Amino acid sequence: MIGVALWRFISANVELTRQYWTVGQRIQVELLKGERAAYGAGVVSELGTRLASEFSRGFESNNLHRMRQFARAFPEAEIVATLSRQLSWSHMLGLLPLKSAPARQC
């Protein structure tokens, strides 16, 4: 019984992490066109307000900024797929302050 519960928890975490990466990637590529300009903060804040009102918690602008930062730090979906099976979203957030890819890979 515990095995099934643990498996469900891990599966949910994997999907949540992939979803957050996808949202961050879409914001970065489709909405902001890869720009890091100051206007991006306003766009993401407005999007966060709209998404939070529609979907409730989890999509506020602060979280959207983290999702975008996550997608920039880990640009390849394959790496995210592998890491999401081993690390939770909280662990991923802990890696974001590390500035270099080699430091994040340790």
C-alpha positions in Angstrom: 0.0 0.0 0.0 2.8 2.4 0.8 4.5 1.6 -2.4 1.4 2.6 -4.4 1.1 5.9 -2.4 4.7 6.7 -2.9 4.5 5.9 -6.7 1.5 8.2 -7.0 3.3 11.0 -5.1 6.4 10.7 -7.4 4.2 10.6 -10.5 2.4 13.7 -9.4 5.7 15.5 -8.7 7.1 14.5 -12.1 4.0 15.9 -13.9 4.0 19.1 -11.8 7.6 19.7 -12.5 7.2 19.1 -16.3 4.1 21.3 -16.3 6.0 24.2 -14.6 8.8 23.8 -17.0 6.4 23.9 -20.0 4.7 27.0 -18.6 8.1 28.7 -18.1 9.3 27.7 -21.6 6.1 29.0 -23.2 6.4 32.3 -21.4 10.0 32.6 -22.4 9.7 31.6 -26.0 6.2 32.4 -27.1 5.2 35.4 -24.9 8.6 37.1 -24.4 10.3 35.9 -27.5 13.4 35.1 -25.5 13.8 38.7 -24.3 14.9 39.6 -20.8 13.8 43.1 -21.1 12.2 45.0 -18.3 8.8 44.9 -20.0 8.8 41.2 -19.4 8.3 41.7 -15.7 5.1 43.6 -16.4 3.8 41.0 -18.9 4.5 38.1 -16.5 2.8 40.0 -13.6 -0.3 40.7 -15.7 -0.4 37.0 -16.8 0.1 35.9 -13.2 -2.9 38.0 -12.1 -5.1 36.5 -14.9 -4.0 32.9 -14.3 -4.3 33.1 -10.5 -7.9 34.4 -10.8 -8.7 31.7 -13.3 -6.8 28.7 -11.8 -6.3 29.8 -8.2 -3.0 29.2 -6.4 0.2 28.2 -8.2 0.2 30.6 -11.1 0.8 33.9 -9.3 3.5 36.1 -11.0 6.2 35.1 -8.4 5.7 31.4 -9.4 5.6 32.3 -13.1 8.9 34.1 -12.7 10.3 30.9 -11.1 8.9 28.7 -13.9 10.5 31.0 -16.5 13.8 31.0 -14.6 13.6 27.2 -14.4 13.1 26.9 -18.2 16.0 29.2 -18.8 18.3 27.2 -16.5 17.3 23.9 -18.0 16.5 24.6 -21.6 16.3 21.0 -22.8 13.1 19.0 -22.1 15.1 15.7 -21.9 17.1 17.0 -19.0 14.0 18.1 -17.2 12.3 14.7 -17.8 15.3 12.9 -16.3 15.7 15.3 -13.3 12.0 15.4 -12.5 12.1 11.7 -11.8 14.8 12.3 -9.2 14.2 15.8 -7.8 11.1 17.5 -6.6 10.0 21.0 -7.7 11.4 22.3 -4.4 14.8 20.8 -5.2 14.7 22.3 -8.6 14.1 25.7 -7.1 17.1 25.2 -4.9 19.2 24.7 -8.0 18.1 28.0 -9.7 20.5 30.3 -7.7 23.5 28.4 -9.1 24.8 30.4 -12.0 26.6 27.8 -14.1 25.3 24.7 -15.7 28.1 22.5 -14.3 27.2 23.7 -10.7 23.6 22.7 -11.3 24.6 19.3 -12.6 26.5 18.3 -9.4 
